[in-house]
Amino acid sequence: MKLEQSFMDFMLHHQERHRRSYNFLVLLEAVQTAAKYIQYFYQTGSLKNIMCEAGFTNVQGENVLKMDDTADAIVMHYLRRSNQVICAVSEEEPDPVVLNEDGGRYFIYYDPLDGSSNVKHNLPVGFMFAVAKRNLEGPEDHHLRKGSELRAAGIFLIPNGVFTLALAETGVYRFHLDETMTYVIPENAERLTKPQDPKDWELSFNAANRTTFAGPVREWIAGNEPKYAFRYMGSLAGDFHRLLSNGGMFMYPAIVNHPRPEKNRPKGKLRLLYEANVAAFIAREAGGAAIDENGVDILEIAPESPHQRTALYVGSRPLVEDMRALLRRT
């Protein structure tokens, strides 16, 4: 009888091999436990009447679903129980939440339910997170970490039961829920760092917005769209999940030419800390790249506020670098 390697067994060996702390394992155990509960509530949400709107908005002014609120409460509960987190930034919380200021070792940034517009249709959503260390030498200054300071980032695709995890300087790994609700690495799984064949590359963006993009972006799309397949799910977590396997580029450009000016987002729409940085960090560890509307590496942007927004171009390095060159010529 053959049994797949469990996520925790994999992580124990990983931490020992790289002489890293077990505190990180305690944190990741809390994160994956939260993901399992979100998976459960998502699968049974229609029966529990939590797939509808909650009746209030979040700090971004977006209508909150009961499922959003439930997922956030689950994650915050298990992070608090872990005693490993000094401070957490959530999409659903207006300000950073201090959890264990004296004993915590990590900062965590997360979106408990990426792609909420898919919830009403029971389509895939994501739980996205990024982890950074506190200052272990000298006093902690509580600054918001750049993506280049992250130690790990991950995406749970829900309800598909797939978990993609990037670990600093060691690569990207993919785990699957088995019938016992344990995340395991399938026996034939490969690390997601192999180069993809360009003939399989995909482009992913909201085609309905193409006329609202800046001129250079529309020019790039017109010249490159015929070369690749087009896929768009309406969820960064879901669309980026595909690109990690097939290659290509996910784009959420700045919106600058909308016929209704109040709809313009010249700085972009995605949140830097718990959306763009997560995808960018995973892409880097898988050999890809990610930039903003100015061609700046996403991981090098110093965050100024917890819910800072950005444009995002992420995926296979040749496509991202081609877009960077075009953006920087303008």
Backbone hydrogen bonds, N-H to C=O, Kabsch-Sander energy under -0.5 kcal/mol:
donor,donor_aa,acceptor,acceptor_aa,energy
5,Q,185,I,-0.7
7,F,183,Y,-3.1
10,F,6,S,-2.5
11,M,7,F,-2.5
12,L,8,M,-2.5
13,H,9,D,-2.0
14,H,10,F,-2.3
15,Q,11,M,-2.9
16,E,12,L,-2.0
17,R,13,H,-2.7
18,H,14,H,-2.0
19,R,16,E,-0.9
20,R,15,Q,-3.1
25,L,22,Y,-0.6
26,V,22,Y,-1.5
27,L,23,N,-1.8
28,L,24,F,-2.5
29,E,25,L,-2.3
30,A,26,V,-1.7
31,V,27,L,-2.1
32,Q,28,L,-2.7
33,T,29,E,-2.0
34,A,30,A,-2.2
35,A,31,V,-2.1
36,K,32,Q,-1.9
37,Y,33,T,-1.9
38,I,34,A,-2.4
39,Q,35,A,-2.5
40,Y,36,K,-2.3
41,F,37,Y,-2.7
42,Y,38,I,-2.4
43,Q,39,Q,-2.3
44,T,40,Y,-1.6
45,G,42,Y,-0.6
47,L,44,T,-0.7
48,K,44,T,-1.4
49,N,45,G,-0.7
50,I,45,G,-2.0
54,A,64,V,-3.6
55,G,64,V,-0.6
58,N,62,E,-2.2
61,G,58,N,-2.2
64,V,56,F,-2.8
66,K,52,C,-3.0
67,M,50,I,-0.8
69,D,65,L,-2.1
70,T,66,K,-2.5
71,A,67,M,-2.7
72,D,68,D,-2.4
73,A,69,D,-2.1
74,I,70,T,-2.1
75,V,71,A,-2.4
76,M,72,D,-2.7
77,H,73,A,-1.9
78,Y,74,I,-2.0
79,L,75,V,-2.4
80,R,76,M,-2.3
81,R,77,H,-2.2
82,S,78,Y,-1.4
83,N,79,L,-0.8
83,N,80,R,-0.8
84,Q,79,L,-0.5
85,V,79,L,-0.5
86,I,84,Q,-0.6
86,I,106,Y,-2.6
87,C,106,Y,-1.1
88,A,97,V,-2.6
89,V,108,I,-2.5
90,S,88,A,-0.5
91,E,110,Y,-1.5
93,E,90,S,-1.2
97,V,88,A,-3.3
98,V,96,P,-0.6
99,L,86,I,-1.3
100,N,85,V,-0.7
104,G,100,N,-2.4
105,R,84,Q,-2.4
106,Y,84,Q,-2.0
107,F,132,A,-3.3
108,I,87,C,-1.8
109,Y,130,A,-2.4
110,Y,89,V,-2.8
111,D,128,M,-2.4
114,D,111,D,-0.5
114,D,126,G,-3.8
118,N,115,G,-2.4
119,V,116,S,-1.7
121,H,118,N,-1.2
122,N,119,V,-2.0
123,L,118,N,-2.1
125,V,158,I,-3.2
126,G,114,D,-1.9
127,F,156,F,-2.1
128,M,111,D,-2.1
128,M,126,G,-0.6
129,F,154,G,-2.3
130,A,109,Y,-2.2
131,V,152,A,-2.9
132,A,107,F,-2.6
133,K,149,E,-0.6
134,R,105,R,-2.6
136,L,134,R,-0.8
138,G,136,L,-0.5
148,S,299,L,-2.2
149,E,146,K,-1.7
150,L,147,G,-1.5
151,R,131,V,-3.3
152,A,131,V,-1.4
153,A,166,A,-1.8
154,G,129,F,-2.4
155,I,164,T,-2.3
156,F,127,F,-2.5
157,L,155,I,-0.6
157,L,162,V,-3.2
158,I,125,V,-2.8
158,I,156,F,-0.7
161,G,157,L,-1.3
162,V,157,L,-1.4
163,F,175,F,-2.8
164,T,155,I,-2.6
165,L,163,F,-0.5
165,L,173,Y,-2.9
166,A,153,A,-3.1
167,L,171,G,-2.4
168,A,151,R,-2.5
170,T,167,L,-2.3
171,G,167,L,-1.1
173,Y,165,L,-2.9
175,F,163,F,-3.3
176,H,184,V,-2.9
177,L,161,G,-2.7
178,D,182,T,-2.1
181,M,178,D,-2.0
184,V,176,H,-2.6
185,I,5,Q,-2.6
189,A,186,P,-2.1
192,L,172,V,-1.7
193,T,191,R,-1.7
194,K,191,R,-0.7
200,D,197,D,-2.6
201,W,198,P,-1.2
202,E,247,G,-2.0
203,L,229,A,-2.7
204,S,249,M,-2.2
207,A,205,F,-1.2
209,N,206,N,-2.0
210,R,207,A,-1.4
212,T,209,N,-2.4
213,F,209,N,-0.6
213,F,210,R,-1.0
217,V,214,A,-0.5
218,R,214,A,-2.2
219,E,215,G,-2.5
220,W,216,P,-2.2
221,I,217,V,-2.5
222,A,218,R,-2.4
223,G,219,E,-1.7
224,N,220,W,-1.7
225,E,221,I,-3.0
227,K,224,N,-1.6
228,Y,224,N,-0.6
228,Y,225,E,-1.1
229,A,201,W,-1.5
231,R,203,L,-2.4
239,D,235,S,-3.0
240,F,236,L,-2.8
241,H,237,A,-1.5
242,R,238,G,-1.4
243,L,239,D,-1.7
244,L,240,F,-2.0
245,S,241,H,-0.8
245,S,242,R,-1.0
246,N,242,R,-2.6
247,G,243,L,-2.8
249,M,202,E,-2.3
250,F,314,V,-3.1
251,M,204,S,-2.9
252,Y,312,L,-3.1
255,I,265,R,-1.5
256,V,212,T,-2.6
256,V,254,A,-0.6
257,N,212,T,-1.8
263,K,260,R,-3.1
264,N,261,P,-1.7
265,R,255,I,-2.0
268,G,265,R,-1.9
270,L,310,T,-0.9
272,L,308,Q,-3.2
275,E,271,R,-1.1
276,A,271,R,-2.6
277,N,272,L,-2.8
279,A,275,E,-2.1
280,A,276,A,-2.8
281,F,277,N,-2.7
282,I,278,V,-2.1
283,A,279,A,-2.7
284,R,280,A,-2.5
285,E,281,F,-2.2
286,A,282,I,-1.2
287,G,284,R,-1.6
288,G,283,A,-3.7
289,A,315,G,-2.1
291,I,313,Y,-2.2
292,D,296,V,-1.7
295,G,292,D,-1.7
298,I,290,A,-1.8
300,E,297,D,-1.6
301,I,298,I,-1.6
302,A,300,E,-0.5
308,Q,305,S,-1.5
310,T,270,L,-2.6
312,L,252,Y,-1.4
313,Y,291,I,-2.0
314,V,250,F,-2.5
315,G,289,A,-2.2
316,S,248,G,-3.3
319,L,316,S,-0.6
320,V,316,S,-2.1
321,E,317,R,-3.0
322,D,318,P,-1.8
323,M,319,L,-2.2
324,R,320,V,-2.5
325,A,321,E,-2.3
326,L,322,D,-1.6
327,L,323,M,-2.6
328,R,324,R,-2.3
329,R,325,A,-0.7
329,R,326,L,-0.7
330,T,327,L,-0.9
